[in-house]
Amino acid sequence: MSTLSAVKNNFYDPLLHDVELPLEGAYYPLGFRVRVLSNSPDVQAAAQESWNWYAPEFDRPPLEVRIIVRAEGELAPEPTFLSQAHILTVVSDRDNFACVDFKSGFAYAFVSRKTAADHAWLRWFFLEPLVYCLLAQSYTMPMHAACIAWGGRGILLSGPSGAGKSTLAFACARAGWTFVADDATSLLQESEDRVVIGKPHQVRVRDDAPRLFPELEGHCTRARPNGKLSIEIPMEAFPEIQTALHCRIEAIVFLDRRRGTPGLEAAPAEETAEALLAEMPSYGHEVRSRHERAVRRLLEVPAYRLRYERLEHAVELLDGLKNVWAADERR
């Protein structure tokens, strides 16, 4: 063996730049291709739990995410997310951290074996944020809103955390609406038709939901990694409920839960659009401009404020929009 060959076979790699990642999977979150490379079957299993429901829909250059698992370290603490220019860093501790390059569509993470073994933790703090942050650069605008549809015409259910978006979306689905997303809906940046993509394969509701929906009794209540108690239910458990991966937004409804007379009244679309943008982290001027252009298309649809205390009143008021749409079609 030559000296040069020996050097190549015994290279000095303190940065772990050339660590072997023999496991690779292709996944399609929201329909976009992502290559996930790792040295741990736990990572591929977690990726399947997150995205096995999606099929390829968009012909775009694939994103790449590498997750390197090492034996050292404890379960990752809740990380800090920080960004400058086109680089995002995710830091839990010395054994659990990640970096995202927005320009190249590439991300990597080093995590401990204990973190990788906890799939919910890995998905919540590392795997899903890395991918969805990359998608938000060029392809999507994630919104903290639920989504339901009727005949392909969608309604965004907007409101602050705790407003009851997921609960109302599930109540509407039980009443015949099509379920698209519980509290995370993504608007396609390039869509002139206001097309959104949801996560219709599951719904997360608060731990007291069985009081409102008896059929949820018996489903496991668990703490999310952010500490909130919730019930995560696969929608396949309710075959009578219709689901859809995407729809076209035809109305925005801002939820206002309070005592008093229920009502659905027109609201300034600008206020609702501003509320959606206010919950988006800043990725810089260029990305912000694309998100603003996407949200401006939502100004083309009517916006409403929904006041209600009881779920049945809210569902009844939203059902009234079906009559509005039917009247529009007859014109």
C-alpha positions in Angstrom: 0.0 0.0 0.0 1.4 3.4 -0.9 1.9 6.1 1.7 -0.8 8.2 0.1 -3.3 5.3 0.3 -2.5 4.8 4.0 -3.1 8.4 4.7 -6.5 8.2 2.9 -7.5 5.1 4.9 -6.4 6.7 8.2 -7.5 10.2 7.8 -7.7 12.6 10.7 -11.4 13.6 11.2 -11.9 15.5 14.5 -14.9 17.3 13.0 -16.7 14.0 12.1 -17.1 15.5 8.6 -16.7 12.0 7.0 -18.7 10.0 9.5 -20.5 7.1 7.8 -24.2 7.4 7.4 -25.3 4.1 5.9 -29.0 4.5 6.4 -30.9 6.6 3.9 -34.6 7.2 3.4 -36.7 9.4 1.0 -39.7 11.1 2.5 -42.2 13.6 1.2 -43.3 16.0 3.9 -46.2 18.2 2.4 -45.3 16.5 -0.9 -41.7 17.7 -1.2 -38.8 15.3 -1.4 -36.4 15.1 1.5 -33.4 12.8 1.8 -32.7 11.7 5.4 -29.3 10.1 6.1 -28.3 8.7 9.4 -26.4 6.0 11.3 -29.4 5.1 13.4 -32.5 3.1 12.6 -34.3 5.2 15.2 -34.0 8.3 13.0 -35.5 6.5 10.0 -38.3 5.2 12.2 -39.0 8.6 13.5 -39.1 10.1 10.0 -41.6 7.4 8.9 -43.8 8.3 11.9 -43.7 12.0 10.7 -44.1 11.6 7.0 -45.0 8.2 5.9 -48.5 9.6 5.1 -47.3 11.8 2.3 -46.6 11.0 -1.4 -44.5 13.0 -3.9 -46.5 15.9 -5.4 -44.0 18.6 -6.3 -41.0 18.3 -8.7 -38.4 20.3 -6.8 -34.8 19.8 -5.9 -34.6 17.5 -2.8 -33.7 18.8 0.6 -31.1 16.9 2.6 -31.0 16.3 6.3 -28.3 14.3 8.1 -28.8 13.1 11.7 -25.7 11.7 13.4 -26.4 9.7 16.6 -23.7 9.2 19.2 -23.7 7.2 22.3 -22.7 10.1 24.6 -25.2 12.4 26.2 -28.5 12.6 27.9 -32.0 13.3 26.5 -31.8 16.7 24.9 -33.2 19.7 26.9 -35.6 22.0 25.1 -33.4 23.7 22.5 -32.8 27.3 21.6 -33.3 28.4 18.0 -31.2 31.3 16.7 -30.5 32.6 13.2 -28.3 35.0 11.3 -28.1 35.5 7.5 -28.9 32.1 6.0 -27.8 29.9 8.9 -30.0 28.6 11.7 -28.6 26.9 14.8 -30.5 24.7 17.2 -28.8 24.1 20.5 -29.8 21.9 23.4 -26.4 21.0 24.9 -23.0 19.8 23.8 -24.4 16.5 22.7 -27.6 17.6 21.0 -27.5 20.4 18.4 -28.2 21.2 14.8 -27.4 23.6 12.0 -29.5 24.6 8.9 -28.2 26.2 5.7 -31.2 27.8 4.1 -29.4 28.6 0.8 -28.3 25.1 0.1 -31.4 23.3 1.5 -29.2 21.3 3.8 -29.3 20.6 7.6 -27.5 18.3 10.0 -27.8 17.4 13.6 -25.8 15.6 16.2 -27.9 14.0 18.9 -27.4 11.5 21.7 -28.6 7.9 21.6 -31.2 8.7 24.3 -32.6 11.5 22.2 -32.8 9.4 19.1 -34.6 6.6 21.0 -37.4 9.0 22.1 -39.0 9.4 18.7 -41.5 12.1 19.8 -38.7 14.2 21.3 -36.5 13.8 18.2 -39.3 14.6 15.8 -40.6 17.6 17.8 -37.3 19.4 18.5 -35.0 18.3 15.7 -36.3 16.3 12.7 -39.5 18.2 11.9 -38.2 21.8 12.7 -35.2 21.2 10.4 -37.3 20.1 7.5 -40.2 22.6 7.9 -37.8 25.5 8.3 -36.1 24.5 5.0 -39.5 24.2 3.3 -40.5 27.7 4.5 -37.6 29.3 2.7 -38.9 28.7 -0.9 -42.0 26.5 -1.0 -44.4 27.0 1.9 -45.6 29.5 4.5 -46.5 27.6 7.7 -49.5 29.1 9.5 -50.7 28.5 13.1 -54.2 27.8 11.9 -56.6 24.8 11.5 -58.3 24.1 8.2 -61.6 22.5 7.2 -63.2 22.2 3.8 -66.5 21.7 2.0 -66.5 20.6 -1.6 -62.8 21.6 -1.9 -63.4 25.1 -0.5 -61.4 25.7 2.6 -61.7 27.7 5.7 -58.7 28.7 7.8 -59.6 28.7 11.5 -57.2 31.3 13.0 -56.6 32.4 16.6 -54.1 32.5 19.4 -52.8 29.4 21.2 -55.6 27.9 23.3 -58.4 29.4 21.2 -59.8 26.0 20.4 -58.7 25.6 16.7 -58.1 21.8 16.9 -61.2 21.2 18.9 -63.5 23.1 16.5 -61.9 21.5 13.5 -62.6 18.1 14.9 -66.2 19.1 15.8 -66.7 20.3 12.3 -65.3 17.1 10.8 -67.8 15.1 12.9 -70.5 17.2 11.5 -69.7 16.5 7.9 -66.9 18.9 7.0 -63.7 17.6 5.5 -60.7 17.7 7.9 -57.5 19.2 6.6 -55.4 20.3 9.6 -55.7 20.7 13.3 -53.4 23.7 14.0 -50.6 23.6 11.4 -51.6 24.5 7.8 -49.0 25.4 5.1 -49.8 27.9 2.3 -48.0 27.2 -1.0 -45.9 30.3 -1.8 -46.3 30.0 -5.5 -50.0 29.2 -5.6 -52.2 31.9 -7.1 -55.2 29.9 -6.1 -54.5 30.0 -2.3 -53.8 26.3 -2.1 -52.9 25.0 1.4 -51.5 21.7 2.5 -52.5 20.2 5.9 -51.7 17.3 8.1 -55.0 15.3 7.9 -53.6 12.0 9.1 -53.9 13.0 12.8 -55.5 15.4 15.2 -54.2 16.7 18.5 -56.7 17.9 21.0 -56.5 18.9 24.7 -56.6 16.3 27.4 -60.2 17.3 28.3 -61.5 16.6 24.8 -63.3 13.3 25.8 -65.7 15.5 27.8 -66.8 16.9 24.5 -66.2 13.9 22.3 -67.0 10.7 24.1 -65.5 8.6 21.3 -62.0 9.9 22.3 -62.3 8.2 25.7 -59.6 5.6 26.0 -57.1 7.2 23.7 -53.8 7.9 25.4 -53.2 11.3 26.9 -49.5 12.3 26.9 -47.4 15.4 27.5 -45.9 16.8 24.3 -42.3 17.7 24.4 -43.4 21.3 25.0 -45.1 20.2 28.2 -48.7 20.6 27.1 -51.0 17.6 27.7 -52.7 16.4 24.5 -54.4 13.5 22.9 -52.8 12.5 19.5 -55.2 10.5 17.5 -54.8 9.0 14.0 -57.7 10.0 11.9 -57.9 6.5 10.5 -59.6 5.6 13.8 -62.6 7.5 12.5 -63.3 6.1 9.0 -66.6 8.1 8.8 -64.7 11.4 8.8 -63.5 12.7 5.5 -60.0 14.1 5.2 -58.1 15.9 2.4 -54.4 16.7 2.0 -55.1 20.1 0.5 -57.8 22.6 -0.5 -58.3 26.1 -1.8 -58.9 28.8 0.9 -62.2 30.6 0.4 -62.6 32.2 3.9 -60.6 33.0 7.0 -62.3 32.8 10.4 -60.8 34.3 13.5 -61.9 32.5 16.7 -63.2 34.6 19.6 -64.3 32.3 22.4 -66.2 34.2 25.1 -69.5 34.3 26.9 -72.4 36.1 25.2 -74.5 35.9 22.1 -72.7 33.8 19.4 -72.3 35.4 16.0 -70.3 35.4 12.8 -69.5 38.9 11.6 -67.3 40.3 8.8 -63.8 41.3 9.9 -61.1 43.3 8.2 -59.0 40.8 6.2 -55.9 42.8 6.8 -56.1 42.2 10.6 -56.3 38.4 10.1 -53.5 38.4 7.6 -51.3 40.5 9.9 -52.1 38.0 12.7 -50.9 35.1 10.6 -47.7 36.9 9.7 -47.1 38.0 13.3 -46.7 34.3 14.3 -44.1 33.6 11.6 -40.4 33.8 12.7 -38.3 36.1 10.6 -36.0 34.4 8.2 -34.8 37.7 6.7 -36.1 40.2 4.3 -36.2 38.0 1.1 -38.2 35.2 2.7 -40.4 37.6 4.6 -41.3 39.3 1.3 -42.3 36.0 -0.2 -44.5 35.2 2.8 -46.1 38.6 2.6 -46.9 38.1 -1.1 -48.5 34.7 -0.3 -50.5 36.2 2.5 -51.7 39.1 0.3 -53.5 36.5 -1.8 -55.6 35.6 1.2 -56.9 39.2 1.3 -59.0 38.2 -1.8 -61.3 36.1 0.4 -63.8 37.2 3.1 -62.7 37.2 6.7 -64.9 36.7 9.7 -64.8 36.9 13.5 -66.6 33.9 15.1 -67.9 34.6 18.6 -69.0 31.5 20.5 -68.9 29.7 23.8 -70.4 26.3 22.8 -69.1 24.2 20.0 -72.5 23.4 18.5 -73.1 27.1 18.0 -69.8 27.5 16.3 -70.4 24.6 13.9 -73.9 25.9 13.1 -72.6 29.3 12.3 -69.8 27.9 10.1 -72.5 25.8 8.3 -74.1 29.0 7.2 -71.1 29.7 5.0 -72.1 26.6 2.9 -75.3 28.5 2.0 -73.2 31.6 1.0 -71.1 29.4 -1.3 -74.2 27.7 -2.8 -75.7 31.1 -3.5 -72.5 32.2 -5.2 -72.5 29.2 -7.5 -76.1 29.8 -8.5 -75.3 33.4 -9.6 
